[in-house]
Amino acid sequence: MTPPQRRTRLRPTDLLRLGMIGPRTRRTRSALSALGICLGIAAVIAVTGISSSNQAHLLARLDQLGSNLISVSPGKDAEQRPVPLPPTAEKMLARIAPVQQVTATGATEAEVYRNDLVPKEQTGGLSVLAARPNLLDVLHATLRSGRWLDRAAERLPVTVLGDQAAERLGVTAPGERVWLGGQAYVVRGILAPNDLAPELGTAALVGWPQAVAHLGADGSAATVYLRTHPERVPDVQAVAGATANPAAPGMVAVSRPSDLLTARGEAKGALTGLVLSLAGVALLVGGVGIANTMVVGVMERRGEIGLRRALGARGGQIAAQFLLEAVLMGFIGGVGGLLMGALAVYGYAVAQGWPVSVPLYTIVAGPSVSVLVAGVAGIYPALRAAGASPTDALRSA
């Protein structure tokens, strides 16, 4: 009686060695196949990275223009009289979690004139406001000339004029003097126009301690400016009124979302959709390249397949060998594509002056997706190799 034949089994190390036969013996074809998936992944990384860098640059510009800026100011009661903010409003608003920066301006009782000879009723529509040292940072404002009110100057009789205030007062350069609050103040700087806070254009800004000590300011904020996390602007707006004035939240005026915030959301969504679409096309091209290379490889290696089948190799083992070859080429191509794509993104972003931004998910998913695409692309060639008849394969070799 003939003893039953034992089914051959391959250990993982043996299967790995078999999977390396193709890349070792057919180096040029394997390199070209890996290059195909490498270029596909590099295209994915480059497209997503460049688009993400462009998106980061655009969103930063929109944020700089004020898409995440909220202003809180006194509202009006039933008789249309302004209701001042409580003295604690500024500190309470700073406690809101998504708020990143807070600054404020305060009202004073002073008026500003070119000199002490100008009649008091000719104010020119100008106001005198107390200002925090970080006002320019929060509003992303700039100086046309001179310097801003720092910690050393906020207790001194110096002022920074808005662009329109300087024009109406006839001040052309820092160092000139104006008559403010009944005494001479030295003009320390002149602001450039700012669309986010146009009210500053007609104001003379003085340090907060100076305004409280000499200009009749009560120390409370007239307008509070908040820079929030861009994604949390609506949340902050919803609670800003109750936070600033818990006793009368309806008596607080909170700025509404600007068109910039809407544009920011639309730009982010559109660019994300574009990135995903281009990434899908690049991966599809890489997968087709691997599938084509593997099918041609099966046709060229019929003799090898027939010989192995004649020696007892099962169809599953043949399929596993070719599938492993495809996966290995996908992994090598994925890692190479990741490096090539990252270098392309870095070079292009630096040349354009954009922040370099490569999404983390593409770094992780690049090699993983390349292996997955290569595996899917290698299924049909592997099944075709597994289904080859030993006699037909040897006859056609």
Disulfide bonds with the S-S distance in Angstrom:
none
